[in-house]
């Protein structure tokens, strides 16, 4: 259900459309209010989530596949079941080593993801 602050209540995957956000990358906002947002993201093999930073806290849970994850100047390989957690304003990015998916959770919500 849509509320004045976003989406709440029971949310069904098939009720929302994918948004292409880069070459081989698509996302679907699955729920948010002003304080919190959950986003499903799928990557084709070789797709790049370029290094960037933002003022939001972020935790990402890798659902399928594997990624080379960059946090600051450090790179590590993570696979399905792994998590990375980011404090605000920490540079980070990913490269999909195979077709992969993850869940991103942001606090507060990413205003730039919400279409007006």
C-alpha positions as CSV (number, residue, x, y, z in Angstrom):
1,X,0.0,0.0,0.0
2,X,1.2,3.5,-0.8
3,X,1.4,5.9,2.2
4,X,2.4,9.5,2.5
5,X,6.0,8.4,3.3
6,X,6.3,5.5,0.7
7,X,5.2,1.9,0.8
8,X,3.9,-0.1,3.7
9,X,1.9,-3.2,4.6
10,X,2.0,-6.3,2.4
11,X,4.2,-5.8,-0.7
12,X,4.1,-8.3,-3.5
13,X,7.1,-8.6,-5.9
14,X,4.9,-8.9,-9.0
15,X,3.1,-5.6,-8.3
16,X,6.2,-3.6,-9.0
17,X,8.2,-3.1,-12.2
18,X,12.0,-3.4,-12.7
19,X,13.9,-0.2,-13.4
20,X,17.0,-0.4,-15.5
21,X,19.8,1.6,-13.8
22,X,22.9,0.7,-15.7
23,X,24.2,-1.7,-18.3
24,X,23.1,-5.1,-17.1
25,X,21.7,-3.7,-13.8
26,X,18.1,-3.4,-12.8
27,X,16.4,-2.7,-9.5
28,X,13.1,-2.8,-7.8
29,X,12.1,-0.8,-4.8
30,X,10.3,-3.3,-2.5
31,X,9.4,-1.0,0.4
32,X,10.3,2.3,2.0
33,X,9.4,5.1,4.3
34,X,11.3,8.3,5.2
35,X,13.7,6.4,7.5
36,X,14.3,3.1,5.7
37,X,14.4,1.5,2.2
38,X,14.8,-2.0,0.8
39,X,15.8,-2.5,-2.8
40,X,16.2,-5.7,-4.9
41,X,19.0,-5.4,-7.4
42,X,20.0,-7.8,-10.2
43,X,23.3,-7.8,-12.1
44,X,24.3,-9.6,-15.3
45,X,27.8,-11.0,-15.3
46,X,30.4,-8.3,-15.7
47,X,28.1,-5.4,-14.7
48,X,29.6,-2.7,-12.6
49,X,28.1,-0.8,-9.7
50,X,30.7,2.0,-10.0
51,X,32.5,3.3,-6.9
52,X,30.5,6.0,-5.2
53,X,29.4,7.3,-1.8
54,X,26.3,8.7,-0.2
55,X,25.2,10.0,3.2
56,X,23.0,6.9,3.8
57,X,24.0,3.9,6.0
58,X,23.7,0.8,3.8
59,X,23.7,-3.0,4.3
60,X,23.7,-5.3,1.4
61,X,22.8,-9.0,1.5
62,X,24.0,-11.1,-1.5
63,X,21.2,-13.4,-2.6
64,X,22.8,-15.2,-5.6
65,X,26.1,-15.2,-7.5
66,X,29.3,-13.5,-6.5
67,X,30.8,-10.0,-6.5
68,X,34.1,-8.3,-6.2
69,X,33.2,-5.7,-3.6
70,X,35.2,-2.5,-3.1
71,X,35.0,-0.7,0.2
72,X,37.4,2.2,0.5
73,X,40.7,1.0,-1.0
74,X,40.0,-2.7,-0.2
75,X,38.6,-5.3,-2.6
76,X,37.3,-8.7,-1.6
77,X,35.2,-11.4,-3.2
78,X,31.8,-12.1,-1.6
79,X,29.2,-14.7,-2.6
80,X,25.6,-15.6,-1.9
81,X,24.9,-15.4,1.8
82,X,27.5,-12.7,2.5
83,X,26.8,-9.2,3.7
84,X,28.6,-5.9,3.5
85,X,27.8,-2.9,5.8
86,X,28.6,0.7,5.1
87,X,28.6,3.7,7.3
88,X,27.6,7.0,5.6
89,X,30.0,8.5,3.1
90,X,32.2,5.4,2.6
91,X,33.2,4.8,-1.0
92,X,32.1,1.5,-2.3
93,X,31.2,-0.4,-5.5
94,X,30.8,-3.9,-7.0
95,X,31.5,-6.0,-10.0
96,X,29.3,-9.0,-10.7
97,X,31.5,-12.0,-11.3
98,X,28.5,-14.0,-12.6
99,X,24.7,-13.3,-12.9
100,X,24.0,-12.1,-9.4
101,X,21.4,-10.4,-7.1
102,X,21.4,-8.6,-3.8
103,X,19.2,-6.7,-1.4
104,X,20.2,-3.2,-0.5
105,X,18.9,-1.6,2.7
106,X,19.4,2.1,3.2
107,X,18.7,4.4,6.1
108,X,17.3,6.9,5.6
109,X,15.6,6.1,2.3
110,X,17.3,7.1,-1.0
111,X,15.3,10.0,-2.2
112,X,17.1,9.9,-5.5
113,X,15.6,6.4,-6.1
114,X,12.0,7.6,-5.7
115,X,10.4,9.0,-8.8
116,X,8.3,12.1,-8.3
